[in-house]
Amino acid sequence: MDVPQPQPLYSEQQRYVEEQEKRRRKEEEEREKALIAEARRKAAETTQNK
């Protein structure tokens, strides 16, 4: 009877996927922060120009 071996490949792949996901989410958050900052800056400029 064969004893099933643990599959380190799967966990490696899973870890890789999770890392990618984390990195992507972080990049999206950074982009959102940048957009918000830009919007605030533009709003401040237009308020000052009036």
Predicted model as a PDB file, atoms N, CA, C, CB and O in Angstrom, pLDDT in the B-factor column:
MODEL        1                                                                  
ATOM      1  N   MET A   1       0.852  -1.206   0.000  1.00 62.00           N  
ATOM      2  CA  MET A   1       0.000   0.000   0.000  1.00 62.00           C  
ATOM      3  C   MET A   1       0.884   1.252   0.000  1.00 62.00           C  
ATOM      4  CB  MET A   1      -0.962   0.008   1.243  1.00 62.00           C  
ATOM      5  O   MET A   1       1.800   1.379   0.813  1.00 62.00           O  
ATOM      6  N   ASP A   2       0.601   2.147  -0.900  1.00 76.00           N  
ATOM      7  CA  ASP A   2       1.395   3.376  -1.004  1.00 76.00           C  
ATOM      8  C   ASP A   2       0.965   4.394   0.039  1.00 76.00           C  
ATOM      9  CB  ASP A   2       1.269   3.980  -2.407  1.00 76.00           C  
ATOM     10  O   ASP A   2      -0.222   4.630   0.266  1.00 76.00           O  
ATOM     11  N   VAL A   3       1.958   4.978   0.655  1.00 73.00           N  
ATOM     12  CA  VAL A   3       1.680   6.059   1.607  1.00 73.00           C  
ATOM     13  C   VAL A   3       1.795   7.370   0.838  1.00 73.00           C  
ATOM     14  CB  VAL A   3       2.671   6.025   2.850  1.00 73.00           C  
ATOM     15  O   VAL A   3       2.861   7.671   0.300  1.00 73.00           O  
ATOM     16  N   PRO A   4       0.715   8.159   0.774  1.00 70.00           N  
ATOM     17  CA  PRO A   4       0.782   9.424   0.024  1.00 70.00           C  
ATOM     18  C   PRO A   4       1.788  10.386   0.642  1.00 70.00           C  
ATOM     19  CB  PRO A   4      -0.600  10.087  -0.033  1.00 70.00           C  
ATOM     20  O   PRO A   4       1.763  10.646   1.846  1.00 70.00           O  
ATOM     21  N   GLN A   5       2.656  10.899  -0.183  1.00 69.00           N  
ATOM     22  CA  GLN A   5       3.658  11.859   0.288  1.00 69.00           C  
ATOM     23  C   GLN A   5       3.043  13.255   0.341  1.00 69.00           C  
ATOM     24  CB  GLN A   5       4.913  11.849  -0.632  1.00 69.00           C  
ATOM     25  O   GLN A   5       2.201  13.590  -0.492  1.00 69.00           O  
ATOM     26  N   PRO A   6       3.452  14.063   1.301  1.00 64.00           N  
ATOM     27  CA  PRO A   6       3.006  15.464   1.298  1.00 64.00           C  
ATOM     28  C   PRO A   6       3.516  16.151   0.046  1.00 64.00           C  
ATOM     29  CB  PRO A   6       3.498  16.214   2.568  1.00 64.00           C  
ATOM     30  O   PRO A   6       4.591  15.819  -0.453  1.00 64.00           O  
ATOM     31  N   GLN A   7       2.768  17.087  -0.454  1.00 62.00           N  
ATOM     32  CA  GLN A   7       3.160  17.767  -1.686  1.00 62.00           C  
ATOM     33  C   GLN A   7       3.711  19.157  -1.379  1.00 62.00           C  
ATOM     34  CB  GLN A   7       1.964  17.868  -2.652  1.00 62.00           C  
ATOM     35  O   GLN A   7       2.947  20.118  -1.285  1.00 62.00           O  
ATOM     36  N   PRO A   8       5.029  19.273  -1.221  1.00 62.00           N  
ATOM     37  CA  PRO A   8       5.621  20.576  -0.940  1.00 62.00           C  
ATOM     38  C   PRO A   8       5.422  21.541  -2.101  1.00 62.00           C  
ATOM     39  CB  PRO A   8       7.105  20.427  -0.637  1.00 62.00           C  
ATOM     40  O   PRO A   8       5.371  22.756  -1.911  1.00 62.00           O  
ATOM     41  N   LEU A   9       5.310  20.985  -3.306  1.00 67.00           N  
ATOM     42  CA  LEU A   9       5.139  21.811  -4.493  1.00 67.00           C  
ATOM     43  C   LEU A   9       3.867  22.661  -4.357  1.00 67.00           C  
ATOM     44  CB  LEU A   9       5.076  20.928  -5.769  1.00 67.00           C  
ATOM     45  O   LEU A   9       3.865  23.856  -4.652  1.00 67.00           O  
ATOM     46  N   TYR A  10       2.790  22.013  -3.903  1.00 69.00           N  
ATOM     47  CA  TYR A  10       1.524  22.736  -3.768  1.00 69.00           C  
ATOM     48  C   TYR A  10       1.663  23.897  -2.793  1.00 69.00           C  
ATOM     49  CB  TYR A  10       0.410  21.789  -3.304  1.00 69.00           C  
ATOM     50  O   TYR A  10       1.236  25.014  -3.082  1.00 69.00           O  
ATOM     51  N   SER A  11       2.265  23.625  -1.632  1.00 84.00           N  
ATOM     52  CA  SER A  11       2.392  24.680  -0.631  1.00 84.00           C  
ATOM     53  C   SER A  11       3.300  25.798  -1.142  1.00 84.00           C  
ATOM     54  CB  SER A  11       2.939  24.109   0.689  1.00 84.00           C  
ATOM     55  O   SER A  11       3.054  26.978  -0.889  1.00 84.00           O  
ATOM     56  N   GLU A  12       4.366  25.404  -1.875  1.00 84.00           N  
ATOM     57  CA  GLU A  12       5.244  26.413  -2.475  1.00 84.00           C  
ATOM     58  C   GLU A  12       4.445  27.290  -3.430  1.00 84.00           C  
ATOM     59  CB  GLU A  12       6.431  25.745  -3.217  1.00 84.00           C  
ATOM     60  O   GLU A  12       4.528  28.517  -3.390  1.00 84.00           O  
ATOM     61  N   GLN A  13       3.677  26.641  -4.281  1.00 86.00           N  
ATOM     62  CA  GLN A  13       2.870  27.359  -5.263  1.00 86.00           C  
ATOM     63  C   GLN A  13       1.854  28.252  -4.561  1.00 86.00           C  
ATOM     64  CB  GLN A  13       2.155  26.371  -6.205  1.00 86.00           C  
ATOM     65  O   GLN A  13       1.652  29.407  -4.937  1.00 86.00           O  
ATOM     66  N   GLN A  14       1.222  27.694  -3.536  1.00 90.00           N  
ATOM     67  CA  GLN A  14       0.223  28.446  -2.777  1.00 90.00           C  
ATOM     68  C   GLN A  14       0.855  29.680  -2.152  1.00 90.00           C  
ATOM     69  CB  GLN A  14      -0.415  27.562  -1.690  1.00 90.00           C  
ATOM     70  O   GLN A  14       0.287  30.771  -2.197  1.00 90.00           O  
ATOM     71  N   ARG A  15       2.047  29.497  -1.562  1.00 91.00           N  
ATOM     72  CA  ARG A  15       2.741  30.612  -0.927  1.00 91.00           C  
ATOM     73  C   ARG A  15       3.051  31.676  -1.970  1.00 91.00           C  
ATOM     74  CB  ARG A  15       4.039  30.134  -0.232  1.00 91.00           C  
ATOM     75  O   ARG A  15       2.874  32.871  -1.730  1.00 91.00           O  
ATOM     76  N   TYR A  16       3.517  31.222  -3.137  1.00 93.00           N  
ATOM     77  CA  TYR A  16       3.851  32.156  -4.224  1.00 93.00           C  
ATOM     78  C   TYR A  16       2.624  32.963  -4.630  1.00 93.00           C  
ATOM     79  CB  TYR A  16       4.414  31.393  -5.446  1.00 93.00           C  
ATOM     80  O   TYR A  16       2.686  34.183  -4.776  1.00 93.00           O  
ATOM     81  N   VAL A  17       1.506  32.257  -4.810  1.00 94.00           N  
ATOM     82  CA  VAL A  17       0.254  32.919  -5.214  1.00 94.00           C  
ATOM     83  C   VAL A  17      -0.170  33.941  -4.161  1.00 94.00           C  
ATOM     84  CB  VAL A  17      -0.873  31.873  -5.431  1.00 94.00           C  
ATOM     85  O   VAL A  17      -0.580  35.053  -4.494  1.00 94.00           O  
ATOM     86  N   GLU A  18      -0.067  33.554  -2.892  1.00 95.00           N  
ATOM     87  CA  GLU A  18      -0.449  34.472  -1.813  1.00 95.00           C  
ATOM     88  C   GLU A  18       0.456  35.696  -1.789  1.00 95.00           C  
ATOM     89  CB  GLU A  18      -0.398  33.758  -0.458  1.00 95.00           C  
ATOM     90  O   GLU A  18      -0.009  36.814  -1.566  1.00 95.00           O  
ATOM     91  N   GLU A  19       1.758  35.481  -2.021  1.00 96.00           N  
ATOM     92  CA  GLU A  19       2.698  36.609  -2.078  1.00 96.00           C  
ATOM     93  C   GLU A  19       2.310  37.563  -3.203  1.00 96.00           C  
ATOM     94  CB  GLU A  19       4.149  36.104  -2.279  1.00 96.00           C  
ATOM     95  O   GLU A  19       2.268  38.779  -3.016  1.00 96.00           O  
ATOM     96  N   GLN A  20       2.027  36.991  -4.381  1.00 97.00           N  
ATOM     97  CA  GLN A  20       1.632  37.802  -5.531  1.00 97.00           C  
ATOM     98  C   GLN A  20       0.381  38.615  -5.194  1.00 97.00           C  
ATOM     99  CB  GLN A  20       1.380  36.908  -6.771  1.00 97.00           C  
ATOM    100  O   GLN A  20       0.300  39.811  -5.473  1.00 97.00           O  
ATOM    101  N   GLU A  21      -0.584  37.935  -4.590  1.00 97.00           N  
ATOM    102  CA  GLU A  21      -1.851  38.575  -4.233  1.00 97.00           C  
ATOM    103  C   GLU A  21      -1.618  39.727  -3.263  1.00 97.00           C  
ATOM    104  CB  GLU A  21      -2.819  37.552  -3.617  1.00 97.00           C  
ATOM    105  O   GLU A  21      -2.174  40.813  -3.427  1.00 97.00           O  
ATOM    106  N   LYS A  22      -0.784  39.476  -2.245  1.00 98.00           N  
ATOM    107  CA  LYS A  22      -0.475  40.506  -1.248  1.00 98.00           C  
ATOM    108  C   LYS A  22       0.178  41.708  -1.911  1.00 98.00           C  
ATOM    109  CB  LYS A  22       0.443  39.943  -0.148  1.00 98.00           C  
ATOM    110  O   LYS A  22      -0.185  42.854  -1.650  1.00 98.00           O  
ATOM    111  N   ARG A  23       1.163  41.422  -2.787  1.00 98.00           N  
ATOM    112  CA  ARG A  23       1.893  42.487  -3.463  1.00 98.00           C  
ATOM    113  C   ARG A  23       0.930  43.312  -4.333  1.00 98.00           C  
ATOM    114  CB  ARG A  23       3.042  41.898  -4.325  1.00 98.00           C  
ATOM    115  O   ARG A  23       0.995  44.541  -4.350  1.00 98.00           O  
ATOM    116  N   ARG A  24       0.040  42.619  -5.054  1.00 98.00           N  
ATOM    117  CA  ARG A  24      -0.896  43.303  -5.935  1.00 98.00           C  
ATOM    118  C   ARG A  24      -1.828  44.206  -5.129  1.00 98.00           C  
ATOM    119  CB  ARG A  24      -1.710  42.286  -6.751  1.00 98.00           C  
ATOM    120  O   ARG A  24      -2.085  45.349  -5.505  1.00 98.00           O  
ATOM    121  N   ARG A  25      -2.329  43.669  -4.009  1.00 98.00           N  
ATOM    122  CA  ARG A  25      -3.229  44.446  -3.165  1.00 98.00           C  
ATOM    123  C   ARG A  25      -2.522  45.679  -2.631  1.00 98.00           C  
ATOM    124  CB  ARG A  25      -3.756  43.593  -2.006  1.00 98.00           C  
ATOM    125  O   ARG A  25      -3.105  46.762  -2.573  1.00 98.00           O  
ATOM    126  N   LYS A  26      -1.251  45.512  -2.239  1.00 98.00           N  
ATOM    127  CA  LYS A  26      -0.471  46.629  -1.697  1.00 98.00           C  
ATOM    128  C   LYS A  26      -0.300  47.699  -2.774  1.00 98.00           C  
ATOM    129  CB  LYS A  26       0.919  46.142  -1.182  1.00 98.00           C  
ATOM    130  O   LYS A  26      -0.469  48.890  -2.513  1.00 98.00           O  
ATOM    131  N   GLU A  27       0.040  47.254  -4.003  1.00 98.00           N  
ATOM    132  CA  GLU A  27       0.216  48.203  -5.107  1.00 98.00           C  
ATOM    133  C   GLU A  27      -1.076  48.965  -5.380  1.00 98.00           C  
ATOM    134  CB  GLU A  27       0.675  47.469  -6.380  1.00 98.00           C  
ATOM    135  O   GLU A  27      -1.056  50.172  -5.621  1.00 98.00           O  
ATOM    136  N   GLU A  28      -2.207  48.246  -5.339  1.00 98.00           N  
ATOM    137  CA  GLU A  28      -3.494  48.907  -5.568  1.00 98.00           C  
ATOM    138  C   GLU A  28      -3.757  49.957  -4.491  1.00 98.00           C  
ATOM    139  CB  GLU A  28      -4.639  47.872  -5.595  1.00 98.00           C  
ATOM    140  O   GLU A  28      -4.217  51.060  -4.788  1.00 98.00           O  
ATOM    141  N   GLU A  29      -3.464  49.607  -3.245  1.00 98.00           N  
ATOM    142  CA  GLU A  29      -3.661  50.569  -2.151  1.00 98.00           C  
ATOM    143  C   GLU A  29      -2.787  51.797  -2.355  1.00 98.00           C  
ATOM    144  CB  GLU A  29      -3.348  49.918  -0.787  1.00 98.00           C  
ATOM    145  O   GLU A  29      -3.240  52.925  -2.165  1.00 98.00           O  
ATOM    146  N   GLU A  30      -1.519  51.574  -2.748  1.00 98.00           N  
ATOM    147  CA  GLU A  30      -0.607  52.694  -3.001  1.00 98.00           C  
ATOM    148  C   GLU A  30      -1.159  53.589  -4.109  1.00 98.00           C  
ATOM    149  CB  GLU A  30       0.801  52.177  -3.382  1.00 98.00           C  
ATOM    150  O   GLU A  30      -1.133  54.815  -4.009  1.00 98.00           O  
ATOM    151  N   ARG A  31      -1.659  52.947  -5.168  1.00 98.00           N  
ATOM    152  CA  ARG A  31      -2.208  53.703  -6.292  1.00 98.00           C  
ATOM    153  C   ARG A  31      -3.412  54.527  -5.842  1.00 98.00           C  
ATOM    154  CB  ARG A  31      -2.607  52.753  -7.441  1.00 98.00           C  
ATOM    155  O   ARG A  31      -3.547  55.696  -6.204  1.00 98.00           O  
ATOM    156  N   GLU A  32      -4.281  53.906  -5.051  1.00 98.00           N  
ATOM    157  CA  GLU A  32      -5.460  54.629  -4.545  1.00 98.00           C  
ATOM    158  C   GLU A  32      -5.042  55.831  -3.698  1.00 98.00           C  
ATOM    159  CB  GLU A  32      -6.359  53.686  -3.715  1.00 98.00           C  
ATOM    160  O   GLU A  32      -5.590  56.923  -3.844  1.00 98.00           O  
ATOM    161  N   LYS A  33      -4.069  55.619  -2.814  1.00 98.00           N  
ATOM    162  CA  LYS A  33      -3.587  56.720  -1.966  1.00 98.00           C  
ATOM    163  C   LYS A  33      -3.054  57.849  -2.825  1.00 98.00           C  
ATOM    164  CB  LYS A  33      -2.492  56.230  -0.996  1.00 98.00           C  
ATOM    165  O   LYS A  33      -3.316  59.022  -2.560  1.00 98.00           O  
ATOM    166  N   ALA A  34      -2.303  57.488  -3.859  1.00 98.00           N  
ATOM    167  CA  ALA A  34      -1.733  58.496  -4.754  1.00 98.00           C  
ATOM    168  C   ALA A  34      -2.849  59.266  -5.457  1.00 98.00           C  
ATOM    169  CB  ALA A  34      -0.794  57.837  -5.795  1.00 98.00           C  
ATOM    170  O   ALA A  34      -2.795  60.492  -5.563  1.00 98.00           O  
ATOM    171  N   LEU A  35      -3.857  58.542  -5.936  1.00 98.00           N  
ATOM    172  CA  LEU A  35      -4.982  59.195  -6.620  1.00 98.00           C  
ATOM    173  C   LEU A  35      -5.715  60.135  -5.671  1.00 98.00           C  
ATOM    174  CB  LEU A  35      -5.961  58.143  -7.185  1.00 98.00           C  
ATOM    175  O   LEU A  35      -6.053  61.258  -6.046  1.00 98.00           O  
ATOM    176  N   ILE A  36      -5.959  59.686  -4.453  1.00 97.00           N  
ATOM    177  CA  ILE A  36      -6.652  60.514  -3.466  1.00 97.00           C  
ATOM    178  C   ILE A  36      -5.834  61.766  -3.163  1.00 97.00           C  
ATOM    179  CB  ILE A  36      -6.914  59.715  -2.169  1.00 97.00           C  
ATOM    180  O   ILE A  36      -6.367  62.874  -3.112  1.00 97.00           O  
ATOM    181  N   ALA A  37      -4.527  61.572  -2.963  1.00 98.00           N  
ATOM    182  CA  ALA A  37      -3.650  62.709  -2.681  1.00 98.00           C  
ATOM    183  C   ALA A  37      -3.701  63.706  -3.836  1.00 98.00           C  
ATOM    184  CB  ALA A  37      -2.195  62.235  -2.440  1.00 98.00           C  
ATOM    185  O   ALA A  37      -3.782  64.915  -3.620  1.00 98.00           O  
ATOM    186  N   GLU A  38      -3.652  63.189  -5.064  1.00 97.00           N  
ATOM    187  CA  GLU A  38      -3.704  64.039  -6.255  1.00 97.00           C  
ATOM    188  C   GLU A  38      -5.026  64.804  -6.305  1.00 97.00           C  
ATOM    189  CB  GLU A  38      -3.525  63.192  -7.538  1.00 97.00           C  
ATOM    190  O   GLU A  38      -5.050  66.009  -6.558  1.00 97.00           O  
ATOM    191  N   ALA A  39      -6.117  64.091  -6.062  1.00 96.00           N  
ATOM    192  CA  ALA A  39      -7.442  64.720  -6.074  1.00 96.00           C  
ATOM    193  C   ALA A  39      -7.522  65.825  -5.024  1.00 96.00           C  
ATOM    194  CB  ALA A  39      -8.543  63.668  -5.825  1.00 96.00           C  
ATOM    195  O   ALA A  39      -8.036  66.910  -5.296  1.00 96.00           O  
ATOM    196  N   ARG A  40      -7.011  65.544  -3.825  1.00 97.00           N  
ATOM    197  CA  ARG A  40      -7.024  66.550  -2.758  1.00 97.00           C  
ATOM    198  C   ARG A  40      -6.203  67.772  -3.166  1.00 97.00           C  
ATOM    199  CB  ARG A  40      -6.476  65.954  -1.442  1.00 97.00           C  
ATOM    200  O   ARG A  40      -6.608  68.913  -2.941  1.00 97.00           O  
ATOM    201  N   ARG A  41      -5.037  67.510  -3.773  1.00 96.00           N  
ATOM    202  CA  ARG A  41      -4.161  68.600  -4.182  1.00 96.00           C  
ATOM    203  C   ARG A  41      -4.864  69.467  -5.232  1.00 96.00           C  
ATOM    204  CB  ARG A  41      -2.824  68.047  -4.735  1.00 96.00           C  
ATOM    205  O   ARG A  41      -4.838  70.695  -5.154  1.00 96.00           O  
ATOM    206  N   LYS A  42      -5.487  68.816  -6.206  1.00 95.00           N  
ATOM    207  CA  LYS A  42      -6.202  69.555  -7.258  1.00 95.00           C  
ATOM    208  C   LYS A  42      -7.365  70.352  -6.651  1.00 95.00           C  
ATOM    209  CB  LYS A  42      -6.729  68.579  -8.352  1.00 95.00           C  
ATOM    210  O   LYS A  42      -7.605  71.501  -7.023  1.00 95.00           O  
ATOM    211  N   ALA A  43      -8.076  69.725  -5.718  1.00 94.00           N  
ATOM    212  CA  ALA A  43      -9.188  70.407  -5.062  1.00 94.00           C  
ATOM    213  C   ALA A  43      -8.676  71.627  -4.316  1.00 94.00           C  
ATOM    214  CB  ALA A  43      -9.926  69.455  -4.097  1.00 94.00           C  
ATOM    215  O   ALA A  43      -9.299  72.688  -4.358  1.00 94.00           O  
ATOM    216  N   ALA A  44      -7.550  71.486  -3.637  1.00 93.00           N  
ATOM    217  CA  ALA A  44      -6.952  72.595  -2.895  1.00 93.00           C  
ATOM    218  C   ALA A  44      -6.557  73.711  -3.864  1.00 93.00           C  
ATOM    219  CB  ALA A  44      -5.717  72.113  -2.084  1.00 93.00           C  
ATOM    220  O   ALA A  44      -6.779  74.891  -3.595  1.00 93.00           O  
ATOM    221  N   GLU A  45      -5.975  73.319  -4.982  1.00 91.00           N  
ATOM    222  CA  GLU A  45      -5.575  74.324  -5.981  1.00 91.00           C  
ATOM    223  C   GLU A  45      -6.776  75.076  -6.515  1.00 91.00           C  
ATOM    224  CB  GLU A  45      -4.823  73.664  -7.137  1.00 91.00           C  
ATOM    225  O   GLU A  45      -6.751  76.304  -6.593  1.00 91.00           O  
ATOM    226  N   THR A  46      -7.825  74.362  -6.884  1.00 89.00           N  
ATOM    227  CA  THR A  46      -8.995  75.027  -7.449  1.00 89.00           C  
ATOM    228  C   THR A  46      -9.665  75.913  -6.403  1.00 89.00           C  
ATOM    229  CB  THR A  46      -9.993  73.992  -7.992  1.00 89.00           C  
ATOM    230  O   THR A  46     -10.216  76.959  -6.744  1.00 89.00           O  
ATOM    231  N   THR A  47      -9.626  75.507  -5.134  1.00 85.00           N  
ATOM    232  CA  THR A  47     -10.195  76.328  -4.061  1.00 85.00           C  
ATOM    233  C   THR A  47      -9.379  77.610  -3.906  1.00 85.00           C  
ATOM    234  CB  THR A  47     -10.232  75.539  -2.719  1.00 85.00           C  
ATOM    235  O   THR A  47      -9.942  78.688  -3.715  1.00 85.00           O  
ATOM    236  N   GLN A  48      -8.067  77.493  -3.988  1.00 81.00           N  
ATOM    237  CA  GLN A  48      -7.207  78.661  -3.840  1.00 81.00           C  
ATOM    238  C   GLN A  48      -7.354  79.603  -5.024  1.00 81.00           C  
ATOM    239  CB  GLN A  48      -5.751  78.234  -3.688  1.00 81.00           C  
ATOM    240  O   GLN A  48      -7.284  80.820  -4.855  1.00 81.00           O  
ATOM    241  N   ASN A  49      -7.556  79.063  -6.216  1.00 73.00           N  
ATOM    242  CA  ASN A  49      -7.637  79.898  -7.423  1.00 73.00           C  
ATOM    243  C   ASN A  49      -8.904  80.744  -7.469  1.00 73.00           C  
ATOM    244  CB  ASN A  49      -7.572  79.025  -8.661  1.00 73.00           C  
ATOM    245  O   ASN A  49      -8.937  81.775  -8.140  1.00 73.00           O  
ATOM    246  N   LYS A  50      -9.936  80.319  -6.768  1.00 63.00           N  
ATOM    247  CA  LYS A  50     -11.199  81.069  -6.821  1.00 63.00           C  
ATOM    248  C   LYS A  50     -11.115  82.370  -6.032  1.00 63.00           C  
ATOM    249  CB  LYS A  50     -12.346  80.213  -6.283  1.00 63.00           C  
ATOM    250  O   LYS A  50     -12.089  83.120  -5.973  1.00 63.00           O  
TER     251      LYS A  50                                                      
ENDMDL                                                                          
END                                                                             
